[in-house]
Amino acid sequence: MSISEKKVSAEYAPSDSREVYSDFEYDYKNPQHIEDVDRSQAGSAFMAYFNVVCVIAGTGTLGLPFALKQGGWIGLLILFLSWFMSTYTGIILIRCLYARPPARLSNYKDIATTSFGAIGGWVTFFFNAWILLGAPVLYMVLSGQNLQSLCLGTAGDIGALPWTIISCAIVAIPYIIVKNMKEVAFMSAFGAVATLVTVLIVLVVACIDKKNLPEVHHDSVIWDQFPIALSTISFSFGGNAVYPHVEASMKKPKQWPWVVAAGLGTCAGMYFLTAVPGYYIYGDTVKSPIYESIPHGVPYIIAVVLMTVHVLMAAPILVTSFALDVEDMLNVTVERFGKFGEFIIRACLRIFIMVVVGVLACTVPHFDLLMSLIGSFANCALIFIFPVIFYWRLTGFRNKPIYELAWNALIILLGIVGLIFGTIDSIKGLINAYQ
């Protein structure tokens, strides 16, 4: 039996999940009173902050002007709501890790298993796996396309497929060598800075380009496309799948609420810096990603290079988080296999995972649409719906003030709306692609 399974055994089973633990807040704020993960080699809150920013920002940042084109200016209200809601669910999700003394739960799957048994755990694991593996697949495809476009007419003009394979090899090196989220934090710092610089380039070039553009059209709200825009915006803050591992990499877990608030706040700032000027300047002609709307030249090339750097830096964070889940389930530890044996098993497992990512990136037709279908369903569930339901299940429902319950209900409602309409839109896209 793995470590995770032991933690959610009968001693912590959900049969008594309606019991309210009066010392829940005390345990969360003082995790030394709980059997915690080994934090002797943990990193700083600052590095955890970069992990959050690198995972969440990036491609979502550059797609939000197009989301405003789809739904109109009212999308800014949804952006505000999603920002505050995802910050709240990011905090309560980590609280759930400490809601069943005496041990800290390991990951999202453990929280779901403790709340609703094995079925709930495996459903959540499926959603987690799809996001943590699917996003890197798309990142590898994007990286291959970007590198090929940058090398057109040069010796590097070898095609998008070989560049996709090369991108997988680049990501595999740190992914196999590093062991935990702390060790990929330096990569996330570079990825976060690359995203910020790209945002500033797009902002400056778009403002300069405004005087050369004809009058463009803006809408306050486009009701028939508003649900699609809502689903796009609502999961632009999706990082819940990696939060348990990011928090486990912190030396001072009590600082997690500040880390997630600062990380999501930074992402929201970059979102507004691109969404508002991008839609205002280019209106109904705006493209996704936004840098495709700016004039092609040196700034455009720099933006493409930096976004390629971002996806190559963000992918190891996502696949490392998935690998940590799998290694925990299989109980791959130094204590069990020895230092050398643990490294060999971990390396083989991660090589296999990276090969799967590479094969999917190179072979699966319409993978982007398939990812959008499951992503709409999984992301809205993982970000908005599941954290609230698990929080109620593990810490009690009737002990919450009415205003918090109302806020929770609004979060679930937004998640359901985004889930339904995002799924419908993705299904339509798949049908059109195969026709």
Secondary structure as a PSIPRED ss2 file (coil, helix, strand):
# PSIPRED VFORMAT (PSIPRED V4.0)

   1 M C   1.000  0.000  0.000
   2 S C   1.000  0.000  0.000
   3 I H   0.000  1.000  0.000
   4 S H   0.000  1.000  0.000
   5 E H   0.000  1.000  0.000
   6 K H   0.000  1.000  0.000
   7 K H   0.000  1.000  0.000
   8 V C   1.000  0.000  0.000
   9 S C   1.000  0.000  0.000
  10 A H   0.000  1.000  0.000
  11 E H   0.000  1.000  0.000
  12 Y H   0.000  1.000  0.000
  13 A C   1.000  0.000  0.000
  14 P H   0.000  1.000  0.000
  15 S H   0.000  1.000  0.000
  16 D H   0.000  1.000  0.000
  17 S C   1.000  0.000  0.000
  18 R C   1.000  0.000  0.000
  19 E C   1.000  0.000  0.000
  20 V C   1.000  0.000  0.000
  21 Y C   1.000  0.000  0.000
  22 S C   1.000  0.000  0.000
  23 D C   1.000  0.000  0.000
  24 F H   0.000  1.000  0.000
  25 E H   0.000  1.000  0.000
  26 Y H   0.000  1.000  0.000
  27 D H   0.000  1.000  0.000
  28 Y H   0.000  1.000  0.000
  29 K H   0.000  1.000  0.000
  30 N C   1.000  0.000  0.000
  31 P H   0.000  1.000  0.000
  32 Q H   0.000  1.000  0.000
  33 H H   0.000  1.000  0.000
  34 I C   1.000  0.000  0.000
  35 E E   0.000  0.000  1.000
  36 D C   1.000  0.000  0.000
  37 V C   1.000  0.000  0.000
  38 D C   1.000  0.000  0.000
  39 R C   1.000  0.000  0.000
  40 S C   1.000  0.000  0.000
  41 Q C   1.000  0.000  0.000
  42 A C   1.000  0.000  0.000
  43 G E   0.000  0.000  1.000
  44 S C   1.000  0.000  0.000
  45 A H   0.000  1.000  0.000
  46 F H   0.000  1.000  0.000
  47 M H   0.000  1.000  0.000
  48 A H   0.000  1.000  0.000
  49 Y H   0.000  1.000  0.000
  50 F H   0.000  1.000  0.000
  51 N H   0.000  1.000  0.000
  52 V H   0.000  1.000  0.000
  53 V H   0.000  1.000  0.000
  54 C H   0.000  1.000  0.000
  55 V H   0.000  1.000  0.000
  56 I H   0.000  1.000  0.000
  57 A C   1.000  0.000  0.000
  58 G C   1.000  0.000  0.000
  59 T H   0.000  1.000  0.000
  60 G H   0.000  1.000  0.000
  61 T H   0.000  1.000  0.000
  62 L H   0.000  1.000  0.000
  63 G H   0.000  1.000  0.000
  64 L H   0.000  1.000  0.000
  65 P H   0.000  1.000  0.000
  66 F H   0.000  1.000  0.000
  67 A H   0.000  1.000  0.000
  68 L H   0.000  1.000  0.000
  69 K H   0.000  1.000  0.000
  70 Q H   0.000  1.000  0.000
  71 G H   0.000  1.000  0.000
  72 G C   1.000  0.000  0.000
  73 W C   1.000  0.000  0.000
  74 I C   1.000  0.000  0.000
  75 G H   0.000  1.000  0.000
  76 L H   0.000  1.000  0.000
  77 L H   0.000  1.000  0.000
  78 I H   0.000  1.000  0.000
  79 L H   0.000  1.000  0.000
  80 F H   0.000  1.000  0.000
  81 L H   0.000  1.000  0.000
  82 S H   0.000  1.000  0.000
  83 W H   0.000  1.000  0.000
  84 F H   0.000  1.000  0.000
  85 M H   0.000  1.000  0.000
  86 S H   0.000  1.000  0.000
  87 T H   0.000  1.000  0.000
  88 Y H   0.000  1.000  0.000
  89 T H   0.000  1.000  0.000
  90 G H   0.000  1.000  0.000
  91 I H   0.000  1.000  0.000
  92 I H   0.000  1.000  0.000
  93 L H   0.000  1.000  0.000
  94 I H   0.000  1.000  0.000
  95 R H   0.000  1.000  0.000
  96 C H   0.000  1.000  0.000
  97 L H   0.000  1.000  0.000
  98 Y C   1.000  0.000  0.000
  99 A C   1.000  0.000  0.000
 100 R C   1.000  0.000  0.000
 101 P C   1.000  0.000  0.000
 102 P C   1.000  0.000  0.000
 103 A E   0.000  0.000  1.000
 104 R C   1.000  0.000  0.000
 105 L C   1.000  0.000  0.000
 106 S C   1.000  0.000  0.000
 107 N C   1.000  0.000  0.000
 108 Y H   0.000  1.000  0.000
 109 K H   0.000  1.000  0.000
 110 D H   0.000  1.000  0.000
 111 I H   0.000  1.000  0.000
 112 A H   0.000  1.000  0.000
 113 T H   0.000  1.000  0.000
 114 T H   0.000  1.000  0.000
 115 S H   0.000  1.000  0.000
 116 F H   0.000  1.000  0.000
 117 G H   0.000  1.000  0.000
 118 A H   0.000  1.000  0.000
 119 I H   0.000  1.000  0.000
 120 G H   0.000  1.000  0.000
 121 G H   0.000  1.000  0.000
 122 W H   0.000  1.000  0.000
 123 V H   0.000  1.000  0.000
 124 T H   0.000  1.000  0.000
 125 F H   0.000  1.000  0.000
 126 F H   0.000  1.000  0.000
 127 F H   0.000  1.000  0.000
 128 N H   0.000  1.000  0.000
 129 A H   0.000  1.000  0.000
 130 W H   0.000  1.000  0.000
 131 I H   0.000  1.000  0.000
 132 L H   0.000  1.000  0.000
 133 L H   0.000  1.000  0.000
 134 G H   0.000  1.000  0.000
 135 A H   0.000  1.000  0.000
 136 P H   0.000  1.000  0.000
 137 V H   0.000  1.000  0.000
 138 L H   0.000  1.000  0.000
 139 Y H   0.000  1.000  0.000
 140 M H   0.000  1.000  0.000
 141 V H   0.000  1.000  0.000
 142 L H   0.000  1.000  0.000
 143 S H   0.000  1.000  0.000
 144 G H   0.000  1.000  0.000
 145 Q H   0.000  1.000  0.000
 146 N H   0.000  1.000  0.000
 147 L H   0.000  1.000  0.000
 148 Q H   0.000  1.000  0.000
 149 S H   0.000  1.000  0.000
 150 L H   0.000  1.000  0.000
 151 C C   1.000  0.000  0.000
 152 L C   1.000  0.000  0.000
 153 G C   1.000  0.000  0.000
 154 T C   1.000  0.000  0.000
 155 A C   1.000  0.000  0.000
 156 G C   1.000  0.000  0.000
 157 D C   1.000  0.000  0.000
 158 I C   1.000  0.000  0.000
 159 G C   1.000  0.000  0.000
 160 A H   0.000  1.000  0.000
 161 L H   0.000  1.000  0.000
 162 P H   0.000  1.000  0.000
 163 W H   0.000  1.000  0.000
 164 T H   0.000  1.000  0.000
 165 I H   0.000  1.000  0.000
 166 I H   0.000  1.000  0.000
 167 S H   0.000  1.000  0.000
 168 C H   0.000  1.000  0.000
 169 A H   0.000  1.000  0.000
 170 I H   0.000  1.000  0.000
 171 V H   0.000  1.000  0.000
 172 A H   0.000  1.000  0.000
 173 I H   0.000  1.000  0.000
 174 P H   0.000  1.000  0.000
 175 Y H   0.000  1.000  0.000
 176 I H   0.000  1.000  0.000
 177 I H   0.000  1.000  0.000
 178 V C   1.000  0.000  0.000
 179 K C   1.000  0.000  0.000
 180 N C   1.000  0.000  0.000
 181 M H   0.000  1.000  0.000
 182 K H   0.000  1.000  0.000
 183 E H   0.000  1.000  0.000
 184 V H   0.000  1.000  0.000
 185 A H   0.000  1.000  0.000
 186 F H   0.000  1.000  0.000
 187 M H   0.000  1.000  0.000
 188 S H   0.000  1.000  0.000
 189 A H   0.000  1.000  0.000
 190 F H   0.000  1.000  0.000
 191 G H   0.000  1.000  0.000
 192 A H   0.000  1.000  0.000
 193 V H   0.000  1.000  0.000
 194 A H   0.000  1.000  0.000
 195 T H   0.000  1.000  0.000
 196 L H   0.000  1.000  0.000
 197 V H   0.000  1.000  0.000
 198 T H   0.000  1.000  0.000
 199 V H   0.000  1.000  0.000
 200 L H   0.000  1.000  0.000
 201 I H   0.000  1.000  0.000
 202 V H   0.000  1.000  0.000
 203 L H   0.000  1.000  0.000
 204 V H   0.000  1.000  0.000
 205 V H   0.000  1.000  0.000
 206 A H   0.000  1.000  0.000
 207 C H   0.000  1.000  0.000
 208 I H   0.000  1.000  0.000
 209 D H   0.000  1.000  0.000
 210 K H   0.000  1.000  0.000
 211 K H   0.000  1.000  0.000
 212 N H   0.000  1.000  0.000
 213 L C   1.000  0.000  0.000
 214 P C   1.000  0.000  0.000
 215 E C   1.000  0.000  0.000
 216 V C   1.000  0.000  0.000
 217 H C   1.000  0.000  0.000
 218 H C   1.000  0.000  0.000
 219 D C   1.000  0.000  0.000
 220 S C   1.000  0.000  0.000
 221 V C   1.000  0.000  0.000
 222 I C   1.000  0.000  0.000
 223 W C   1.000  0.000  0.000
 224 D C   1.000  0.000  0.000
 225 Q C   1.000  0.000  0.000
 226 F H   0.000  1.000  0.000
 227 P H   0.000  1.000  0.000
 228 I H   0.000  1.000  0.000
 229 A H   0.000  1.000  0.000
 230 L H   0.000  1.000  0.000
 231 S H   0.000  1.000  0.000
 232 T H   0.000  1.000  0.000
 233 I H   0.000  1.000  0.000
 234 S H   0.000  1.000  0.000
 235 F C   1.000  0.000  0.000
 236 S C   1.000  0.000  0.000
 237 F C   1.000  0.000  0.000
 238 G C   1.000  0.000  0.000
 239 G C   1.000  0.000  0.000
 240 N C   1.000  0.000  0.000
 241 A C   1.000  0.000  0.000
 242 V C   1.000  0.000  0.000
 243 Y H   0.000  1.000  0.000
 244 P H   0.000  1.000  0.000
 245 H H   0.000  1.000  0.000
 246 V H   0.000  1.000  0.000
 247 E H   0.000  1.000  0.000
 248 A H   0.000  1.000  0.000
 249 S C   1.000  0.000  0.000
 250 M E   0.000  0.000  1.000
 251 K C   1.000  0.000  0.000
 252 K C   1.000  0.000  0.000
 253 P H   0.000  1.000  0.000
 254 K H   0.000  1.000  0.000
 255 Q H   0.000  1.000  0.000
 256 W H   0.000  1.000  0.000
 257 P H   0.000  1.000  0.000
 258 W H   0.000  1.000  0.000
 259 V H   0.000  1.000  0.000
 260 V H   0.000  1.000  0.000
 261 A H   0.000  1.000  0.000
 262 A H   0.000  1.000  0.000
 263 G H   0.000  1.000  0.000
 264 L H   0.000  1.000  0.000
 265 G H   0.000  1.000  0.000
 266 T H   0.000  1.000  0.000
 267 C H   0.000  1.000  0.000
 268 A H   0.000  1.000  0.000
 269 G H   0.000  1.000  0.000
 270 M H   0.000  1.000  0.000
 271 Y H   0.000  1.000  0.000
 272 F H   0.000  1.000  0.000
 273 L H   0.000  1.000  0.000
 274 T H   0.000  1.000  0.000
 275 A H   0.000  1.000  0.000
 276 V H   0.000  1.000  0.000
 277 P H   0.000  1.000  0.000
 278 G H   0.000  1.000  0.000
 279 Y H   0.000  1.000  0.000
 280 Y H   0.000  1.000  0.000
 281 I H   0.000  1.000  0.000
 282 Y H   0.000  1.000  0.000
 283 G H   0.000  1.000  0.000
 284 D H   0.000  1.000  0.000
 285 T H   0.000  1.000  0.000
 286 V C   1.000  0.000  0.000
 287 K C   1.000  0.000  0.000
 288 S C   1.000  0.000  0.000
 289 P C   1.000  0.000  0.000
 290 I H   0.000  1.000  0.000
 291 Y H   0.000  1.000  0.000
 292 E H   0.000  1.000  0.000
 293 S C   1.000  0.000  0.000
 294 I C   1.000  0.000  0.000
 295 P C   1.000  0.000  0.000
 296 H C   1.000  0.000  0.000
 297 G C   1.000  0.000  0.000
 298 V H   0.000  1.000  0.000
 299 P H   0.000  1.000  0.000
 300 Y H   0.000  1.000  0.000
 301 I H   0.000  1.000  0.000
 302 I H   0.000  1.000  0.000
 303 A H   0.000  1.000  0.000
 304 V H   0.000  1.000  0.000
 305 V H   0.000  1.000  0.000
 306 L H   0.000  1.000  0.000
 307 M H   0.000  1.000  0.000
 308 T H   0.000  1.000  0.000
 309 V H   0.000  1.000  0.000
 310 H H   0.000  1.000  0.000
 311 V H   0.000  1.000  0.000
 312 L H   0.000  1.000  0.000
 313 M H   0.000  1.000  0.000
 314 A H   0.000  1.000  0.000
 315 A H   0.000  1.000  0.000
 316 P H   0.000  1.000  0.000
 317 I H   0.000  1.000  0.000
 318 L H   0.000  1.000  0.000
 319 V H   0.000  1.000  0.000
 320 T H   0.000  1.000  0.000
 321 S H   0.000  1.000  0.000
 322 F H   0.000  1.000  0.000
 323 A H   0.000  1.000  0.000
 324 L H   0.000  1.000  0.000
 325 D H   0.000  1.000  0.000
 326 V H   0.000  1.000  0.000
 327 E H   0.000  1.000  0.000
 328 D H   0.000  1.000  0.000
 329 M H   0.000  1.000  0.000
 330 L C   1.000  0.000  0.000
 331 N C   1.000  0.000  0.000
 332 V C   1.000  0.000  0.000
 333 T C   1.000  0.000  0.000
 334 V H   0.000  1.000  0.000
 335 E H   0.000  1.000  0.000
 336 R H   0.000  1.000  0.000
 337 F H   0.000  1.000  0.000
 338 G H   0.000  1.000  0.000
 339 K H   0.000  1.000  0.000
 340 F H   0.000  1.000  0.000
 341 G H   0.000  1.000  0.000
 342 E H   0.000  1.000  0.000
 343 F H   0.000  1.000  0.000
 344 I H   0.000  1.000  0.000
 345 I H   0.000  1.000  0.000
 346 R H   0.000  1.000  0.000
 347 A H   0.000  1.000  0.000
 348 C H   0.000  1.000  0.000
 349 L H   0.000  1.000  0.000
 350 R H   0.000  1.000  0.000
 351 I H   0.000  1.000  0.000
 352 F H   0.000  1.000  0.000
 353 I H   0.000  1.000  0.000
 354 M H   0.000  1.000  0.000
 355 V H   0.000  1.000  0.000
 356 V H   0.000  1.000  0.000
 357 V H   0.000  1.000  0.000
 358 G H   0.000  1.000  0.000
 359 V H   0.000  1.000  0.000
 360 L H   0.000  1.000  0.000
 361 A H   0.000  1.000  0.000
 362 C H   0.000  1.000  0.000
 363 T H   0.000  1.000  0.000
 364 V C   1.000  0.000  0.000
 365 P C   1.000  0.000  0.000
 366 H C   1.000  0.000  0.000
 367 F H   0.000  1.000  0.000
 368 D H   0.000  1.000  0.000
 369 L H   0.000  1.000  0.000
 370 L H   0.000  1.000  0.000
 371 M H   0.000  1.000  0.000
 372 S H   0.000  1.000  0.000
 373 L H   0.000  1.000  0.000
 374 I H   0.000  1.000  0.000
 375 G H   0.000  1.000  0.000
 376 S H   0.000  1.000  0.000
 377 F H   0.000  1.000  0.000
 378 A H   0.000  1.000  0.000
 379 N H   0.000  1.000  0.000
 380 C H   0.000  1.000  0.000
 381 A H   0.000  1.000  0.000
 382 L H   0.000  1.000  0.000
 383 I H   0.000  1.000  0.000
 384 F H   0.000  1.000  0.000
 385 I H   0.000  1.000  0.000
 386 F H   0.000  1.000  0.000
 387 P H   0.000  1.000  0.000
 388 V H   0.000  1.000  0.000
 389 I H   0.000  1.000  0.000
 390 F H   0.000  1.000  0.000
 391 Y H   0.000  1.000  0.000
 392 W H   0.000  1.000  0.000
 393 R H   0.000  1.000  0.000
 394 L H   0.000  1.000  0.000
 395 T H   0.000  1.000  0.000
 396 G C   1.000  0.000  0.000
 397 F C   1.000  0.000  0.000
 398 R C   1.000  0.000  0.000
 399 N C   1.000  0.000  0.000
 400 K C   1.000  0.000  0.000
 401 P C   1.000  0.000  0.000
 402 I H   0.000  1.000  0.000
 403 Y H   0.000  1.000  0.000
 404 E H   0.000  1.000  0.000
 405 L H   0.000  1.000  0.000
 406 A H   0.000  1.000  0.000
 407 W H   0.000  1.000  0.000
 408 N H   0.000  1.000  0.000
 409 A H   0.000  1.000  0.000
 410 L H   0.000  1.000  0.000
 411 I H   0.000  1.000  0.000
 412 I H   0.000  1.000  0.000
 413 L H   0.000  1.000  0.000
 414 L H   0.000  1.000  0.000
 415 G H   0.000  1.000  0.000
 416 I H   0.000  1.000  0.000
 417 V H   0.000  1.000  0.000
 418 G H   0.000  1.000  0.000
 419 L H   0.000  1.000  0.000
 420 I H   0.000  1.000  0.000
 421 F H   0.000  1.000  0.000
 422 G H   0.000  1.000  0.000
 423 T H   0.000  1.000  0.000
 424 I H   0.000  1.000  0.000
 425 D H   0.000  1.000  0.000
 426 S H   0.000  1.000  0.000
 427 I H   0.000  1.000  0.000
 428 K H   0.000  1.000  0.000
 429 G H   0.000  1.000  0.000
 430 L H   0.000  1.000  0.000
 431 I H   0.000  1.000  0.000
 432 N H   0.000  1.000  0.000
 433 A H   0.000  1.000  0.000
 434 Y H   0.000  1.000  0.000
 435 Q C   1.000  0.000  0.000
